[in-house]
Amino acid sequence: MADFVLVAGAWLGSWAWDEVVPELRAAGHGAHPLTLSGLADKRGVPAGQRTHVQDIVDEVEHRDLRDVVLVGHSYSGIPVGQAAERIGDRLARVVFVDSDVPADGESFVSGWPYGRAMVEASIAETGGFWAPPAAAGYDGQGLTGEQIARIVSGATPHPGATLTEPAVLARPLGELPATYVKCLLDGDEPSDDVAKLLSGEHWRLVKMDTGHWPMFSRPRELARILLDEAAA
């Protein structure tokens, strides 16, 4: 039995996994969706990048989880990748779902040569938070109108410090046992940094013909992929 710790991306909380969790539990596994500090039901809790890493480590250690599959979506690939190094032999695998990946000394916005100014301007204008997009921001991602409305209604502003503080890695990320799930409506190919990691012996690629939020657009398919990766 694996224990899945599921961490959604910017603006989202544990509720984003509501349609994935039952599939994992029905297969006999543990499933632990996690809300990061400052978001959703933890809104108002001060948070930086290190806070989010600690949130994930604490979830694993306080529940005494073993054979852990850490799942990081979008932004959350950055704290998940760092937490994976810190939980030691509790880790079975990391699954990055159409996510950013951490680079030592680099932040989330470091990899945004054109978007960094936009994100930082949003943070400055909204009192230290990155405002969630309006409904139009989810167009073209394989989502129904009802799914988009659900995301928009549940989204909360994202703590800005978590996006601008640098990641800290103790060893090369390519040494982790990892799977990268590429959602094709969000781009045909992984980013250059992910492609480099996939060229190593410990990483593998899985593709989904959907958009950037597969836990909403294709929850059962995503759950099957997670189960397959846990068994591999």
Solvent accessible surface area in square Angstrom, and as a share of the most:
residue,aa,sasa,rsa
1,M,155,0.69
2,A,9,0.07
3,D,14,0.07
4,F,0,0.00
5,V,0,0.00
6,L,0,0.00
7,V,0,0.00
8,A,3,0.03
9,G,1,0.01
10,A,7,0.05
11,W,25,0.09
12,L,4,0.02
13,G,1,0.01
14,S,31,0.20
15,W,53,0.19
16,A,1,0.00
17,W,0,0.00
18,D,79,0.41
19,E,80,0.36
20,V,0,0.00
21,V,11,0.06
22,P,74,0.46
23,E,59,0.26
24,L,0,0.00
25,R,131,0.48
26,A,92,0.71
27,A,54,0.42
28,G,47,0.45
29,H,43,0.19
30,G,14,0.13
31,A,1,0.01
32,H,29,0.13
33,P,42,0.26
34,L,13,0.07
35,T,6,0.03
36,L,3,0.02
37,S,8,0.05
38,G,1,0.01
39,L,1,0.00
40,A,22,0.17
41,D,117,0.61
42,K,65,0.27
43,R,147,0.53
44,G,65,0.63
45,V,68,0.39
46,P,119,0.75
47,A,18,0.14
48,G,10,0.10
49,Q,0,0.00
50,R,95,0.35
51,T,45,0.26
52,H,0,0.00
53,V,0,0.00
54,Q,67,0.30
55,D,23,0.12
56,I,0,0.00
57,V,3,0.02
58,D,42,0.22
59,E,26,0.12
60,V,0,0.00
61,E,80,0.36
62,H,149,0.67
63,R,138,0.50
64,D,85,0.44
65,L,11,0.05
66,R,126,0.46
67,D,82,0.43
68,V,0,0.00
69,V,0,0.00
70,L,0,0.00
71,V,0,0.00
72,G,0,0.00
73,H,1,0.00
74,S,17,0.11
75,Y,1,0.00
76,S,0,0.00
77,G,0,0.00
78,I,6,0.03
79,P,0,0.00
80,V,0,0.00
81,G,0,0.00
82,Q,3,0.01
83,A,0,0.00
84,A,1,0.01
85,E,27,0.12
86,R,109,0.40
87,I,9,0.04
88,G,46,0.45
89,D,134,0.69
90,R,43,0.16
91,L,27,0.13
92,A,45,0.35
93,R,27,0.10
94,V,0,0.00
95,V,0,0.00
96,F,0,0.00
97,V,0,0.00
98,D,9,0.05
99,S,8,0.05
100,D,48,0.25
101,V,14,0.08
102,P,6,0.04
103,A,49,0.38
104,D,91,0.47
105,G,50,0.48
106,E,85,0.38
107,S,13,0.09
108,F,9,0.04
109,V,0,0.00
110,S,40,0.26
111,G,60,0.58
112,W,69,0.24
113,P,111,0.70
114,Y,204,0.78
115,G,15,0.14
116,R,106,0.39
117,A,75,0.58
118,M,104,0.46
119,V,0,0.00
120,E,67,0.30
121,A,47,0.36
122,S,19,0.12
123,I,24,0.12
124,A,84,0.65
125,E,142,0.64
126,T,60,0.35
127,G,66,0.64
128,G,32,0.31
129,F,72,0.30
130,W,18,0.06
131,A,41,0.32
132,P,40,0.25
133,P,42,0.26
134,A,76,0.59
135,A,51,0.39
136,A,77,0.60
137,G,48,0.46
138,Y,1,0.00
139,D,95,0.49
140,G,64,0.62
141,Q,25,0.11
142,G,47,0.45
143,L,25,0.12
144,T,75,0.44
145,G,59,0.56
146,E,146,0.66
147,Q,40,0.18
148,I,20,0.10
149,A,60,0.47
150,R,73,0.26
151,I,0,0.00
152,V,57,0.33
153,S,96,0.62
154,G,25,0.24
155,A,17,0.13
156,T,15,0.09
157,P,33,0.21
158,H,0,0.00
159,P,8,0.05
160,G,3,0.02
161,A,43,0.34
162,T,0,0.00
163,L,0,0.00
164,T,56,0.32
165,E,62,0.28
166,P,69,0.43
167,A,1,0.01
168,V,85,0.49
169,L,27,0.13
170,A,99,0.76
171,R,98,0.36
172,P,86,0.54
173,L,10,0.05
174,G,24,0.23
175,E,80,0.36
176,L,0,0.00
177,P,44,0.28
178,A,0,0.00
179,T,0,0.00
180,Y,10,0.04
181,V,0,0.00
182,K,11,0.05
183,C,0,0.00
184,L,51,0.25
185,L,87,0.43
186,D,69,0.36
187,G,32,0.31
188,D,104,0.54
189,E,120,0.54
190,P,18,0.11
191,S,64,0.42
192,D,130,0.67
193,D,75,0.39
194,V,2,0.01
195,A,48,0.37
196,K,162,0.69
197,L,30,0.15
198,L,33,0.16
199,S,94,0.60
200,G,39,0.38
201,E,156,0.70
202,H,81,0.36
203,W,12,0.04
204,R,88,0.32
205,L,69,0.34
206,V,34,0.20
207,K,102,0.43
208,M,0,0.00
209,D,91,0.47
210,T,2,0.01
211,G,0,0.00
212,H,26,0.12
213,W,25,0.09
214,P,0,0.00
215,M,0,0.00
216,F,0,0.00
217,S,17,0.11
218,R,99,0.36
219,P,19,0.12
220,R,164,0.60
221,E,42,0.19
222,L,0,0.00
223,A,1,0.01
224,R,141,0.51
225,I,19,0.10
226,L,0,0.00
227,L,39,0.19
228,D,93,0.48
229,E,15,0.07
230,A,30,0.23
231,A,90,0.70
232,A,92,0.71
